[in-house]
Amino acid sequence: MKSCAFPFFLLVFLLGINRVGGAMKDHVYYIEITQGADYEDPVDSSDDGFGFRLSVLTDASVRQIDFQSPAGHLFVIPDEEETDDPATGTSTYREYNDDQGAWEWAHERELSNVSGLAEYGDGTYLITITYYAGGFDQTHIWFGMPGSDQPIPQPVQVPRLLSPAPYSGTNSPVTFSWELITDQNANAIWASLDNEQTGEYFDVGVPLSPNQTSWGPIALNDGVWELELVFAHGSPDLSNEDGIEYLVVKYNEVDCLFTVGRPWVDYEVWGGNTDYTQMPDEWWEYYRNPEWTDFVQLTESQDQAGRYCGQYQYYLVRAYRPLLLDAVRASDSTYQSNWPWHWHGWGYNFENLNGLPDGMYATVGDWILFENPGHWQCITLITDQSCPTADLTGDCFVDLADLAQLAQQWLTGLEK
């Protein structure tokens, strides 16, 4: 990401004009700009983030895409399969879209604060298309209400899924229902389904009317599914002065997880003996999908504290929703404190895992991996949920140590 300090007219002069021949719309087919709020946890309205996305569909003649935002910032989408900058939440990609029969270029930004969207803004986006054959083309996209100088209104109503309830289990086929839109800033609904473990995907095909409150029934295979439900304000069937079709949208989105064919669980614990961090490409996918590996599922939990046994080199905790983890206790009664462990995905405050339970929590949003030093038979996960009432030692597990505590106090105190 670069600022606009570099003289843009000099950039234009150096690149020259389009040398590939034909009209720009022969090479650039479609442009989309979206901006809005994304609620990751449908039961916690404070768990919101913000996003911006600009994407372009082109033929194979395009080498690079740059765009200048109305706020005056210059961004580059390079001819690379994927780039990622965790410090700014910015990513880009270039890939062939089989459904569209074209190359898709995209710039995406995930933000924790709405103020970050100020780098983009309402108004005119200047998009520069650079070609392999040399030269460039430029086009403008108005990110605002068509035929006016007014911004697109931002929807304020947060979508609320009624059925199936978030974090619940259901059976196929599934019909989805949600609260009626009462927000005048929203004029359309979008919904899509994704099973990350199998790659299955469904969507509504065309935006739904704001008066609609259901979608389905849809036959779904067993597993964990995510519904993206979006209340949006967009204008379809637009084209700019160069004859390029485009779409501009502001939205509110909620992401709802549920299971088909089995009850919902908040997390699972797996045991295995292979270190997949040594794999050359996207090794983290093995831990996000342990059923692809030699790992064995030990048990699952509804967010409760629990003890999980089996002597393995590694213990893997896969979380389907943010898991608040206070401490981890090994079978030798020691607590996690600078053990070798890895984590990946959304999460924070992992330093809170060290030591005894103290009400200070780490948040596991994807998975966390613990390495067995060689003598563990079990691990106990202590979460934010209540431990058994018979637990007297504070380790969320009832065993002989609790009985010893009881014996020490047997027949003590005042007799009534």
C-alpha positions as CSV (number, residue, x, y, z in Angstrom):
1,M,0.0,0.0,0.0
2,K,1.4,3.4,-1.0
3,S,0.4,7.0,-0.4
4,C,-0.4,9.3,-3.3
5,A,2.8,11.4,-2.7
6,F,4.3,10.1,-6.0
7,P,3.2,12.5,-8.8
8,F,0.5,10.5,-10.6
9,F,0.8,12.5,-13.9
10,L,4.5,11.3,-14.0
11,L,3.4,7.7,-13.6
12,V,1.0,8.2,-16.5
13,F,3.7,9.7,-18.7
14,L,6.1,6.9,-18.0
15,L,3.6,4.1,-18.8
16,G,2.4,5.5,-22.1
17,I,-0.9,4.6,-23.7
18,N,-2.7,1.3,-24.4
19,R,-0.7,-0.8,-26.9
20,V,-2.8,-4.0,-26.9
21,G,-5.4,-2.6,-29.3
22,G,-9.2,-2.6,-29.0
23,A,-11.4,-0.8,-26.6
24,M,-10.7,-1.0,-22.9
25,K,-13.9,-3.0,-22.3
26,D,-12.5,-5.7,-24.5
27,H,-10.0,-6.4,-21.8
28,V,-11.7,-5.2,-18.6
29,Y,-15.1,-6.9,-18.1
30,Y,-16.4,-6.0,-14.7
31,I,-15.5,-4.0,-11.6
32,E,-16.9,-4.3,-8.1
33,I,-16.4,-2.1,-5.0
34,T,-17.9,-3.1,-1.6
35,Q,-17.5,-1.6,1.9
36,G,-19.2,-2.5,5.2
37,A,-19.3,-4.1,8.6
38,D,-18.9,-7.8,9.3
39,Y,-20.2,-9.3,12.6
40,E,-18.1,-12.5,13.2
41,D,-20.1,-13.6,16.2
42,P,-23.9,-13.4,15.6
43,V,-24.7,-13.5,19.3
44,D,-22.3,-10.7,20.2
45,S,-23.1,-7.4,18.4
46,S,-19.9,-5.9,19.7
47,D,-17.8,-8.4,17.8
48,D,-17.7,-6.4,14.6
49,G,-15.0,-5.7,12.0
50,F,-15.0,-3.6,8.9
51,G,-14.0,-4.4,5.3
52,F,-13.2,-3.0,1.9
53,R,-12.9,-4.9,-1.3
54,L,-12.2,-3.8,-4.9
55,S,-12.1,-6.5,-7.6
56,V,-11.7,-6.5,-11.4
57,L,-12.4,-9.1,-14.0
58,T,-10.0,-9.0,-17.0
59,D,-8.6,-11.0,-19.9
60,A,-5.1,-12.5,-19.8
61,S,-3.5,-9.3,-21.3
62,V,-3.4,-7.4,-18.0
63,R,-0.1,-7.3,-16.0
64,Q,-1.1,-5.1,-13.0
65,I,-3.9,-3.0,-11.6
66,D,-3.5,0.1,-9.6
67,F,-6.3,2.3,-8.1
68,Q,-6.4,5.7,-6.5
69,S,-9.1,6.1,-3.8
70,P,-11.1,9.3,-3.4
71,A,-9.1,9.9,-0.2
72,G,-6.0,10.2,-2.4
73,H,-4.2,6.9,-1.6
74,L,-2.7,4.7,-4.3
75,F,-3.0,0.9,-4.0
76,V,-1.4,-1.8,-6.2
77,I,-2.7,-5.3,-7.1
78,P,0.4,-7.0,-8.5
79,D,0.6,-9.9,-10.8
80,E,1.0,-12.4,-8.0
81,E,-1.2,-15.3,-6.9
82,E,-1.5,-13.9,-3.4
83,T,0.0,-11.3,-1.1
84,D,-0.8,-10.7,2.6
85,D,0.2,-7.9,5.0
86,P,-1.0,-8.9,8.5
87,A,0.1,-5.6,9.9
88,T,-2.5,-3.7,7.9
89,G,-5.0,-6.5,7.3
90,T,-4.5,-6.0,3.5
91,S,-4.4,-8.9,1.0
92,T,-4.4,-9.1,-2.8
93,Y,-4.8,-12.0,-5.2
94,R,-5.0,-12.8,-8.9
95,E,-6.6,-16.0,-9.9
96,Y,-8.6,-17.5,-12.8
97,N,-12.3,-17.5,-12.2
98,D,-13.7,-20.6,-13.9
99,D,-17.3,-19.5,-13.4
100,Q,-16.7,-16.1,-15.1
101,G,-14.1,-17.3,-17.6
102,A,-11.8,-14.4,-16.7
103,W,-8.9,-13.4,-14.5
104,E,-10.0,-11.9,-11.1
105,W,-7.9,-9.3,-9.4
106,A,-8.8,-8.3,-5.9
107,H,-7.6,-5.9,-3.1
108,E,-9.2,-6.7,0.3
109,R,-8.8,-5.0,3.7
110,E,-10.0,-6.2,7.1
111,L,-10.1,-3.6,9.8
112,S,-10.9,-3.6,13.5
113,N,-11.9,0.1,13.5
114,V,-14.2,1.9,11.1
115,S,-11.7,4.8,10.9
116,G,-9.5,2.7,8.7
117,L,-12.1,3.0,5.9
118,A,-11.1,6.7,5.6
119,E,-8.2,5.6,3.4
120,Y,-10.8,4.7,0.8
121,G,-13.9,6.8,1.0
122,D,-16.9,7.8,-1.0
123,G,-16.4,9.4,-4.4
124,T,-14.5,8.6,-7.7
125,Y,-12.0,5.7,-7.9
126,L,-9.4,6.0,-10.7
127,I,-8.4,2.6,-11.9
128,T,-5.3,2.0,-14.0
129,I,-4.9,-1.1,-16.1
130,T,-1.3,-2.0,-17.2
131,Y,-0.8,-4.5,-20.0
132,Y,1.9,-7.1,-20.7
133,A,2.3,-5.7,-24.2
134,G,3.1,-2.2,-22.7
135,G,1.0,0.8,-22.0
136,F,-2.1,1.3,-19.9
137,D,-5.7,2.2,-19.7
138,Q,-7.6,4.2,-17.1
139,T,-11.2,4.3,-16.1
140,H,-13.3,5.9,-13.3
141,I,-15.8,4.2,-11.0
142,W,-18.3,6.4,-9.0
143,F,-18.6,4.9,-5.5
144,G,-21.9,6.7,-4.7
145,M,-25.5,6.9,-5.6
146,P,-25.9,6.7,-9.4
147,G,-26.8,10.0,-11.1
148,S,-26.1,12.1,-8.0
149,D,-23.3,13.4,-5.9
150,Q,-24.7,11.6,-2.8
151,P,-22.9,8.7,-1.0
152,I,-24.4,5.2,-0.8
153,P,-26.3,5.0,2.5
154,Q,-24.7,2.5,4.9
155,P,-27.2,-0.1,6.2
156,V,-27.5,0.1,10.0
157,Q,-29.6,-3.0,10.8
158,V,-27.6,-6.1,11.7
159,P,-29.0,-9.2,10.2
160,R,-30.4,-11.7,12.7
161,L,-30.8,-15.3,11.8
162,L,-33.8,-17.0,13.4
163,S,-33.5,-20.6,12.1
164,P,-31.3,-22.5,12.4
165,A,-30.0,-20.7,15.4
166,P,-26.3,-19.9,15.3
167,Y,-24.1,-22.5,17.0
168,S,-26.8,-25.2,16.8
169,G,-27.4,-28.5,15.0
170,T,-30.0,-29.2,12.4
171,N,-30.9,-31.8,9.7
172,S,-31.0,-31.6,6.0
173,P,-32.7,-30.1,4.0
174,V,-32.3,-26.7,5.7
175,T,-34.6,-23.6,5.4
176,F,-33.1,-20.4,6.6
177,S,-35.2,-17.6,8.1
178,W,-34.3,-14.2,9.4
179,E,-35.8,-11.0,10.8
180,L,-37.5,-8.7,8.3
181,I,-35.5,-5.7,7.1
182,T,-36.9,-2.5,8.6
183,D,-33.8,-0.4,7.6
184,Q,-34.5,1.9,4.8
185,N,-30.8,2.0,3.9
186,A,-30.9,-1.6,2.8
187,N,-32.5,-2.6,-0.6
188,A,-31.3,-6.1,-1.1
189,I,-30.3,-9.4,0.7
190,W,-27.5,-11.7,-0.1
191,A,-26.9,-15.2,1.4
192,S,-24.3,-17.8,0.8
193,L,-23.3,-21.1,2.4
194,D,-19.8,-22.6,2.7
195,N,-18.4,-25.8,4.1
196,E,-14.7,-25.1,4.5
197,Q,-13.8,-28.8,5.2
198,T,-15.3,-30.1,1.9
199,G,-15.2,-27.0,-0.3
200,E,-19.0,-27.1,-1.0
201,Y,-20.6,-23.7,-1.7
202,F,-24.1,-22.4,-2.4
203,D,-25.5,-19.0,-2.8
204,V,-28.9,-17.3,-3.7
205,G,-27.8,-16.7,-7.2
206,V,-29.4,-13.2,-7.5
207,P,-30.0,-10.7,-4.7
208,L,-33.2,-11.3,-2.7
209,S,-35.9,-8.7,-2.1
210,P,-35.6,-6.8,1.2
211,N,-39.1,-8.1,2.0
212,Q,-38.0,-11.7,1.9
213,T,-37.3,-13.5,5.2
214,S,-36.3,-17.0,4.2
215,W,-34.3,-19.1,1.8
216,G,-34.6,-22.8,1.1
217,P,-35.0,-25.7,1.6
218,I,-31.5,-26.7,0.6
219,A,-30.1,-30.2,0.8
220,L,-26.8,-30.1,2.7
221,N,-24.3,-32.8,3.5
222,D,-23.4,-33.5,7.1
223,G,-20.7,-31.2,8.6
224,V,-20.0,-27.7,9.8
225,W,-21.5,-25.0,7.6
226,E,-21.2,-21.2,7.6
227,L,-24.0,-18.9,6.4
228,E,-23.1,-15.4,5.4
229,L,-26.2,-13.2,5.6
230,V,-25.9,-9.7,4.2
231,F,-28.2,-6.7,4.3
232,A,-27.0,-4.3,1.5
233,H,-27.6,-1.2,-0.4
234,G,-26.4,-1.6,-4.0
235,S,-27.2,-0.5,-7.5
236,P,-27.3,-3.2,-10.2
237,D,-26.8,-2.9,-14.0
238,L,-24.4,0.0,-13.9
239,S,-21.8,0.9,-16.6
240,N,-19.3,3.7,-16.7
241,E,-18.2,6.1,-19.5
242,D,-16.0,3.3,-20.9
243,G,-18.9,0.8,-21.2
244,I,-17.5,-1.3,-18.3
245,E,-20.2,-2.9,-16.1
246,Y,-19.7,-2.3,-12.3
247,L,-21.3,-2.8,-8.9
248,V,-21.0,-0.6,-5.8
249,V,-22.3,-1.8,-2.5
250,K,-22.4,-0.9,1.2
251,Y,-23.4,-3.7,3.6
252,N,-23.9,-5.2,7.0
253,E,-22.9,-8.9,7.2
254,V,-23.3,-11.6,9.9
255,D,-21.5,-14.9,9.8
256,C,-23.5,-17.8,11.3
257,L,-22.0,-21.3,12.0
258,F,-24.2,-24.4,12.4
259,T,-23.9,-28.1,12.0
260,V,-25.9,-30.5,9.8
261,G,-26.4,-34.2,10.8
262,R,-25.0,-33.9,14.3
263,P,-25.2,-31.6,17.4
264,W,-23.2,-28.4,17.5
265,V,-19.8,-28.5,19.4
266,D,-17.7,-25.5,20.3
267,Y,-14.4,-27.3,20.1
268,E,-12.7,-30.7,19.5
269,V,-9.5,-32.2,20.9
270,W,-7.4,-34.4,18.6
271,G,-4.2,-36.4,19.3
272,G,-1.5,-37.2,16.7
273,N,2.2,-37.9,16.2
274,T,3.0,-36.0,13.0
275,D,4.5,-32.4,12.9
276,Y,2.7,-30.9,9.9
277,T,4.5,-27.5,10.4
278,Q,7.3,-29.1,8.3
279,M,5.0,-29.4,5.3
280,P,6.2,-27.0,2.5
281,D,2.9,-25.4,1.6
282,E,0.0,-24.2,3.7
283,W,0.8,-26.5,6.5
284,W,-1.8,-24.8,8.8
285,E,-4.6,-26.4,6.7
286,Y,-3.7,-29.8,8.2
287,Y,-4.5,-28.5,11.7
288,R,-7.6,-26.7,10.6
289,N,-8.8,-30.0,9.0
290,P,-7.3,-32.8,11.2
291,E,-9.6,-35.3,9.5
292,W,-7.2,-35.1,6.6
293,T,-4.3,-36.3,8.8
294,D,-3.3,-39.2,11.0
295,F,-4.7,-37.4,14.1
296,V,-7.4,-39.1,16.1
297,Q,-10.4,-37.3,17.6
298,L,-10.4,-37.7,21.4
299,T,-13.6,-35.9,22.2
300,E,-15.7,-32.8,21.7
301,S,-17.2,-30.2,24.0
302,Q,-19.9,-27.6,24.3
303,D,-17.4,-25.0,25.6
304,Q,-17.0,-26.8,28.9
305,A,-13.8,-27.6,30.7
306,G,-12.7,-31.1,30.1
307,R,-10.1,-33.8,30.4
308,Y,-8.8,-35.5,27.2
309,C,-6.7,-38.7,27.4
310,G,-4.4,-40.6,25.1
311,Q,-0.6,-40.6,24.8
312,Y,0.2,-38.6,21.6
313,Q,3.1,-36.4,20.6
314,Y,0.7,-33.6,19.9
315,Y,-2.6,-32.4,21.3
316,L,-4.7,-30.3,18.9
317,V,-7.6,-28.1,20.0
318,R,-9.8,-27.1,17.0
319,A,-12.3,-24.3,17.9
320,Y,-15.4,-23.7,15.8
321,R,-16.2,-20.4,17.7
322,P,-14.0,-18.2,19.9
323,L,-12.9,-20.3,22.9
324,L,-11.9,-18.7,26.1
325,L,-9.1,-20.8,27.6
326,D,-7.8,-20.1,31.1
327,A,-5.2,-22.8,31.6
328,V,-4.0,-26.2,30.4
329,R,-3.1,-28.9,32.9
330,A,-1.0,-32.0,32.1
331,S,-1.6,-35.4,33.5
332,D,1.4,-34.9,35.9
333,S,-0.5,-32.0,37.5
334,T,1.8,-29.3,36.0
335,Y,0.3,-26.3,34.1
336,Q,1.2,-25.0,30.8
337,S,4.1,-22.5,31.2
338,N,6.3,-21.9,28.2
339,W,5.6,-25.3,26.8
340,P,6.4,-25.7,23.1
341,W,3.1,-24.9,21.4
342,H,1.9,-23.4,18.2
343,W,-1.2,-21.5,17.3
344,H,-2.7,-20.2,14.1
345,G,-5.8,-18.2,13.1
346,W,-7.7,-15.5,14.8
347,G,-6.9,-15.2,18.5
348,Y,-5.1,-13.2,21.1
349,N,-3.8,-13.0,24.7
350,F,-2.1,-16.3,24.5
351,E,0.3,-15.3,27.3
352,N,-2.7,-15.8,29.6
353,L,-2.4,-19.6,29.2
354,N,0.7,-19.7,31.4
355,G,0.4,-21.0,34.9
356,L,-2.5,-21.8,37.2
357,P,-6.2,-20.9,36.5
358,D,-6.6,-17.2,37.3
359,G,-9.6,-15.9,35.4
360,M,-7.3,-14.4,32.7
361,Y,-8.2,-15.9,29.3
362,A,-6.6,-16.6,26.0
363,T,-8.9,-16.5,23.0
364,V,-8.5,-19.4,20.6
365,G,-10.3,-18.5,17.3
366,D,-9.1,-21.4,15.1
367,W,-6.7,-24.0,16.6
368,I,-3.9,-24.4,19.0
369,L,-1.3,-27.2,19.2
370,F,0.4,-28.5,22.3
371,E,3.5,-30.6,22.2
372,N,3.9,-33.6,24.6
373,P,7.3,-33.6,26.3
374,G,6.9,-37.4,26.3
375,H,5.2,-38.4,29.6
376,W,1.7,-36.9,29.4
377,Q,-1.2,-39.2,29.3
378,C,-3.9,-36.5,29.3
379,I,-4.5,-32.8,29.2
380,T,-7.2,-30.8,30.9
381,L,-8.6,-27.7,29.3
382,I,-9.9,-25.1,31.7
383,T,-12.3,-22.7,30.0
384,D,-14.5,-19.8,31.1
385,Q,-17.3,-22.2,31.9
386,S,-18.0,-23.4,35.4
387,C,-15.9,-26.3,36.7
388,P,-17.7,-29.3,38.4
389,T,-19.0,-28.4,41.9
390,A,-17.0,-31.2,43.4
391,D,-13.7,-29.8,42.1
392,L,-12.0,-28.5,45.3
393,T,-8.5,-28.0,43.9
394,G,-9.4,-25.6,41.1
395,D,-8.2,-27.7,38.2
396,C,-11.7,-28.4,36.8
397,F,-11.3,-32.1,37.3
398,V,-12.6,-34.3,40.1
399,D,-10.0,-36.8,41.3
400,L,-8.3,-38.2,44.4
401,A,-6.7,-34.8,45.1
402,D,-10.2,-33.4,45.6
403,L,-11.1,-36.3,47.9
404,A,-7.9,-35.6,49.9
405,Q,-9.1,-32.0,50.3
406,L,-12.4,-33.2,51.5
407,A,-10.8,-35.7,53.9
408,Q,-8.7,-32.9,55.5
409,Q,-11.8,-31.0,56.3
410,W,-14.0,-34.0,57.3
411,L,-16.0,-33.3,60.4
412,T,-14.6,-29.9,60.9
413,G,-16.5,-26.7,61.5
414,L,-19.5,-26.0,63.7
415,E,-22.1,-28.8,64.2
416,K,-25.7,-27.6,64.2
